[in-house]
């Protein structure tokens, strides 16, 4: 498959800390360096990192 444009990546099974509370297991979809989805499905062909047991902190 040839893909043009930014790389699509996903972090699966991540707890997300937004500075005030923790949101349980969700997916984070990235297009290049931008977050393009939170908690939705992971696109076909995305590079997936399983973050089970990890917490993503927002800045």
Backbone bond lengths (Angstrom), bond angles and torsions (degrees), N, CA, C in turn:
res aa  C-N    CA-C-N  psi(-1)  N-CA   C-N-CA  omega(-1)  CA-C   N-CA-C  phi
1 X - - - 1.448 - - 1.527 108.47 -
2 X 1.300 116.89 128.83 1.457 121.76 175.28 1.520 107.81 -99.48
3 X 1.306 115.46 126.64 1.460 120.11 -178.98 1.523 108.60 -117.06
4 X 1.295 116.19 133.71 1.455 121.86 176.20 1.518 108.43 -111.55
5 X 1.302 117.46 145.18 1.455 120.94 -178.28 1.510 110.32 99.62
6 X 1.326 117.94 -168.28 1.458 121.11 -174.87 1.525 112.10 -68.51
7 X 1.318 115.52 151.16 1.464 122.08 176.42 1.527 109.02 -67.10
8 X 1.332 116.07 138.43 1.466 121.26 177.22 1.522 107.60 -100.25
9 X 1.323 115.99 123.98 1.460 122.38 179.44 1.523 108.05 -130.23
10 X 1.319 115.36 159.77 1.466 119.54 176.65 1.513 109.75 -143.29
11 X 1.307 115.20 142.60 1.461 121.98 171.98 1.524 104.89 -107.93
12 X 1.321 116.41 116.04 1.463 121.31 -175.89 1.526 110.58 -101.26
13 X 1.315 116.23 150.64 1.470 123.67 174.03 1.521 113.34 62.08
14 X 1.320 117.42 32.96 1.465 121.28 -178.76 1.520 110.82 -95.06
15 X 1.327 115.89 137.34 1.460 119.97 166.20 1.522 105.30 -81.91
16 X 1.304 116.97 142.21 1.461 121.11 -176.17 1.527 108.85 -118.49
17 X 1.332 116.21 124.47 1.465 122.08 177.16 1.515 107.63 -104.80
18 X 1.330 117.00 118.90 1.467 120.87 -175.89 1.527 113.41 -98.10
19 X 1.314 116.77 10.92 1.460 121.14 -178.86 1.513 112.60 102.59
20 X 1.339 116.43 -18.43 1.456 121.12 179.44 1.521 112.94 -126.74
21 X 1.317 116.74 -37.70 1.457 119.38 -178.80 1.529 110.62 -145.00
22 X 1.330 115.24 165.54 1.463 121.80 178.80 1.519 108.65 -104.96
23 X 1.329 116.04 129.48 1.460 122.97 175.73 1.522 106.22 -99.84
24 X 1.335 117.46 125.04 1.461 120.59 -177.30 1.520 112.65 -66.17
25 X 1.301 114.31 168.55 1.468 126.78 -175.40 1.519 116.21 -19.35
26 X 1.305 115.36 112.33 1.456 123.25 178.33 1.519 108.74 -140.84
27 X 1.310 114.70 170.70 1.460 119.83 172.64 1.528 108.36 -106.95
28 X 1.320 114.83 149.23 1.456 122.30 176.14 1.523 106.03 -122.94
29 X 1.316 118.11 122.05 1.465 121.80 -179.54 1.525 108.35 -104.24
30 X 1.322 115.97 131.60 1.458 122.65 -178.63 1.521 110.22 -117.96
31 X 1.309 116.12 136.10 1.465 121.98 171.09 1.518 105.36 -115.06
32 X 1.325 116.15 105.40 1.455 119.82 -172.05 1.518 108.12 65.83
33 X 1.318 117.44 -120.87 1.468 121.55 179.55 1.524 112.62 -103.73
34 X 1.329 117.68 6.56 1.473 122.47 -177.43 1.520 111.67 -103.30
35 X 1.325 117.15 138.24 1.467 121.63 173.07 1.519 107.31 -76.72
36 X 1.330 116.62 121.33 1.463 120.48 -178.31 1.524 112.73 -111.85
37 X 1.326 117.54 -10.03 1.451 119.95 179.00 1.511 111.14 -159.39
38 X 1.307 115.85 148.71 1.455 121.73 -179.45 1.519 108.51 -139.85
39 X 1.324 116.34 117.21 1.454 120.76 175.43 1.514 115.66 84.11
40 X 1.324 118.28 -3.36 1.461 121.16 -178.99 1.519 112.28 -95.34
41 X 1.318 115.76 -167.42 1.462 119.92 -179.56 1.529 111.49 -70.45
42 X 1.315 115.51 153.86 1.458 122.05 176.32 1.528 107.60 -89.54
43 X 1.335 117.83 126.66 1.470 120.38 -177.35 1.534 112.17 -64.11
44 X 1.330 116.14 147.31 1.464 121.04 174.41 1.515 109.44 -58.43
45 X 1.321 116.86 139.15 1.450 121.65 177.11 1.515 114.97 84.60
46 X 1.335 117.90 -2.42 1.465 120.63 179.61 1.524 109.86 -72.20
47 X 1.318 116.41 146.53 1.460 121.88 170.48 1.524 106.48 -78.30
48 X 1.347 116.83 125.17 1.466 120.71 -172.14 1.525 111.14 -113.82
49 X 1.321 115.86 131.16 1.458 123.47 173.18 1.522 106.64 -110.69
50 X 1.341 117.03 122.88 1.466 120.33 178.35 1.525 108.79 -86.94
51 X 1.309 116.94 115.35 1.465 122.72 -177.35 1.515 112.02 -102.59
52 X 1.324 117.82 24.82 1.470 121.00 -178.40 1.513 109.75 -50.53
53 X 1.328 116.14 126.55 1.457 121.89 -179.60 1.517 113.36 87.34
54 X 1.323 117.86 -5.11 1.464 121.37 -179.06 1.526 111.93 -102.81
55 X 1.320 115.43 163.33 1.461 121.48 178.24 1.514 109.30 -126.27
56 X 1.325 116.69 129.47 1.464 122.84 175.96 1.514 107.60 -94.81
57 X 1.306 116.51 127.74 1.469 121.31 -179.98 1.523 109.04 -105.42
58 X 1.316 116.82 132.46 1.456 120.16 177.18 1.519 109.62 -89.00
59 X 1.298 116.16 152.91 1.475 121.31 179.62 1.475 111.36 -118.21
